[in-house]
């Protein structure tokens, strides 16, 4: 698969299908890879990337710090994540595209759309991550990493990362940069050599600002309410994808279509039909590419 350098960070991406451009922000929490569209949770059953690539030029990528993409130790915000997607479109010479996000990827779609509304033709928000249980579990994950740091230090994190081979979501002790530590010895060396106190402050800041609400993180309600972009919300219903999070988006977004279908009834065939119907309404993307 090809790679693009965006803001100094290597991004692994794949382009599938043909038609109007559709940028996909992967599900999978902090392990958001291209493969998550066909291997994670509900997406393994419905396989939306396979469906969408029949009629659209689908651009999927590994989020920074995940999969084979690179990263950088800094206090990451939603704007950082959205900028990766924006930079990938610019790399491909695409001015305007449809956006689709799964799970935490929905927050990135919203952050992108608020920052660059003129570049977004429509939004698919598939099982948006959010809800009080999700906030608590997300903050607890960062707390576990900090507790491990307190006892073992940065060198201990590197040793753990190499021994476990697990992503942040599977073993929070390894922290948000664990995948980079595992596959990039030079990055692991720099990681272990940084100032521990400054690093802990940065991690605390990420936890507090990324997961600061019991609804959908990543965007303020006032900004969502001013977002005149057609959106389809497909609701989930579990501890990480609360139905209240999906309903929140229904309430905030002015041009929203809420698919009021219970999770057991969200079959592969029905999801494929609903995605196709929604995007067909806004299929043409004026100025889609250079």
C-alpha positions, -999 to +999 in steps of 0.1 A: +000+000+000+012+036-006+023+061+020+019+098+021+039+122+044+014+146+061+028+172+085+060+151+088+041+120+097+039+089+074+004+078+066-005+045+051-035+046+029-054+027+002-077+038-026-104+014-036-132+016-062-142+045-086-166+074-086-169+105-064-143+106-036-152+092-001-127+097+027-131+071+055-120+076+091-115+041+105-132+026+135-112+007+162-106+034+188-068+040+191-062+011+168-079+026+138-065+008+108-078+002+072-084-034+082-108-024+110-135-017+083-137-054+077-125-070+109-138-050+139-172-055+156-202-047+135-181-037+105-169-073+102-205-083+096-217-054+074-183-046+056-192-010+046-159-004+028-167-033+004-202-018-002-191+018-007-162+010-030-187-003-056-198+033-064-172+056-048-135+062-048-129+051-012-098+065+005-091+046+037-060+050+059-044+041+092-049+069+117-017+084+130-001+063+158-021+033+146-013+004+122+016+013+099+012+050+100+037+071+119+032+095+147+048+120+170+047+125+208+026+156+214-007+165+231-029+152+203-063+170+198-092+163+175-078+189+152-046+169+148-066+138+137-088+158+113-057+174+098-044+140+088-075+133+067-074+168+052-037+164+043-044+131+027-071+146+004-047+174-005-019+148-013-044+131-037-054+164-053-090+162-040-107+195-030-141+181-018-153+147-007-179+127+011-168+117+046-175+085+065-165+076+100-170+045+122-169+045+160-144+071+172-139+080+135-172+098+137-156+124+160-129+130+134-154+134+106-172+161+127-139+179+136-130+179+099-164+192+088-163+220+113-128+231+103-134+227+065-171+227+057-165+237+021-146+205+016-174+181+027-202+170+005-219+147+031-212+127+063-219+091+072-216+087+110-217+049+117-220+039+153-206+071+168-186+065+199-198+082+231-219+081+262-210+083+299-197+047+300-174+055+271-160+086+287-153+068+319-136+038+302-116+062+279-103+082+308-096+050+328-074+038+299-052+068+302-052+065+340-039+029+337-011+041+314-001+068+339-002+044+368+021+020+350+044+049+342+046+059+378+059+025+388+080+015+358+089+047+339+092+052+302+118+024+298+092+001+314+066+011+289+090+003+260+098-031+275+061-038+280+052-027+245+077-050+229+067-080+251+029-077+247+025-067+211-009-053+220-024-019+210-035+007+235-071-005+236-061-041+244-035-032+270-038+004+282-005+003+301+013+007+268-001+041+261-013+059+229+021+055+212+025+018+218+022+006+182+050+030+172+072+017+200+066-018+188+076-014+152+101+016+152+132+011+173+144+047+167+110+060+179+112+038+210+146+051+218+134+087+216+103+079+236+123+064+265+147+094+266+121+121+269+113+140+301+089+119+322+072+148+340+065+166+308+052+135+292+028+127+321+014+163+319+008+158+282-010+125+287-032+140+314-041+169+290-050+144+262-073+124+285-090+155+298-095+173+265-102+144+242-128+128+264-145+157+282-182+149+277-208+122+280-220+127+245-200+125+213-165+139+218-147+160+192-171+189+185-191+216+204-229+215+201-230+251+188-206+241+160-226+210+151-258+231+151-243+254+125-231+226+102-252+227+071-239+194+057-262+164+050-255+136+075-266+100+081-264+087+116-264+049+121-268+042+159-250+017+179-261+004+214-234-007+237-210+007+264-188+024+238-215+034+212-244+046+233-277+052+216-278+085+235-246+096+215-264+089+182-295+107+194-274+137+204-261+140+169-297+138+156-306+167+179-276+189+170-271+184+132-295+205+111-295+182+080-295+148+096-311+116+086-313+093+117-316+056+108-340+044+135-332+007+132-323-015+162-288-030+161-300-067+156-319-055+125-288-037+110-280-066+087-254-064+060-281-061+033-300-034+050-269-014+059-257-016+023-291-004+010-292+025+035-257+037+028-263+035-009-296+054-008-282+082+014-250+088-006-269+086-039-288+118-029-255+137-028-234+116-052-221+144-074-191+162-058-185+194-075-148+201-076-141+166-064-106+165-077-080+185-096 
